[in-house]
């Protein structure tokens, strides 16, 4: 199984970064990142704005996640 590490940078009341790892289990990397981003937004009690999404420390998938969001 593929375990991928993610880093999501976003603005809430200040700039914040969250890191985690997930198993892909037949899903695309960008879809897993988007699902995690949706979960983060849901847990926040105020407006959040996505800055960037980094996969495995070096792959920027921010634009793809933002497209999925819109």
JOQUI-V104364 format. One record per residue. N is the residue number from 1. RES is the residue in one letter. PSI is psi in whole degrees, -180 to 180 (* if undefined). OMEGA is omega in radians with two decimals (999 if undefined). D_LAST is the distance of its C-alpha to the last C-alpha in Angstrom with 1 decimal. Layout:
BEGIN
N,RES,PSI,OMEGA,D_LAST / N,RES,PSI,OMEGA,D_LAST
END
This chain:
BEGIN
1,X,146,-3.13,29.7 / 2,X,118,3.05,27.3 / 3,X,124,-3.06,26.5 / 4,X,138,3.08,23.9 / 5,X,141,-3.10,23.7 / 6,X,150,3.07,20.5 / 7,X,119,3.13,20.2 / 8,X,124,3.09,17.3 / 9,X,131,-3.14,17.9 / 10,X,166,3.08,16.3 / 11,X,129,2.96,17.6 / 12,X,-110,2.98,18.7 / 13,X,-15,2.98,22.1 / 14,X,178,3.13,22.9 / 15,X,135,-3.07,21.6 / 16,X,149,3.05,21.6 / 17,X,135,3.03,21.5 / 18,X,143,3.13,21.5 / 19,X,145,3.08,23.0 / 20,X,168,3.07,23.4 / 21,X,144,-3.13,24.3 / 22,X,154,2.98,23.2 / 23,X,137,-3.14,24.6 / 24,X,-43,3.12,22.5 / 25,X,60,3.06,24.5 / 26,X,5,3.13,23.2 / 27,X,159,3.08,19.5 / 28,X,150,3.14,17.8 / 29,X,-46,-3.09,17.6 / 30,X,-36,3.14,13.9 / 31,X,-41,3.10,13.4 / 32,X,-43,3.11,16.0 / 33,X,-43,3.13,14.4 / 34,X,-43,3.12,11.1 / 35,X,-40,3.11,13.3 / 36,X,-41,3.10,15.4 / 37,X,-42,3.10,12.8 / 38,X,-40,3.12,11.9 / 39,X,-43,3.11,15.6 / 40,X,-48,-3.14,16.3 / 41,X,-41,-3.12,14.0 / 42,X,-36,-3.10,15.8 / 43,X,-18,-3.12,19.1 / 44,X,142,-3.13,18.8 / 45,X,5,-3.14,20.4 / 46,X,171,-3.09,18.8 / 47,X,136,3.07,15.6 / 48,X,149,3.13,14.3 / 49,X,124,-3.11,12.6 / 50,X,129,3.07,12.0 / 51,X,-57,3.12,14.6 / 52,X,158,3.12,15.2 / 53,X,121,-3.11,15.6 / 54,X,133,3.14,19.0 / 55,X,133,3.12,20.4 / 56,X,32,3.03,24.2 / 57,X,-9,-3.06,24.8 / 58,X,-11,-3.09,24.1 / 59,X,115,3.14,21.0 / 60,X,116,3.12,18.0 / 61,X,22,-3.08,14.7 / 62,X,-49,-3.09,12.5 / 63,X,-40,-3.14,10.8 / 64,X,-44,3.13,10.2 / 65,X,-40,3.10,8.9 / 66,X,-36,3.08,6.4 / 67,X,-42,3.10,5.3 / 68,X,-32,-3.12,5.6 / 69,X,-31,-3.07,3.8 / 70,X,*,999,0.0
END
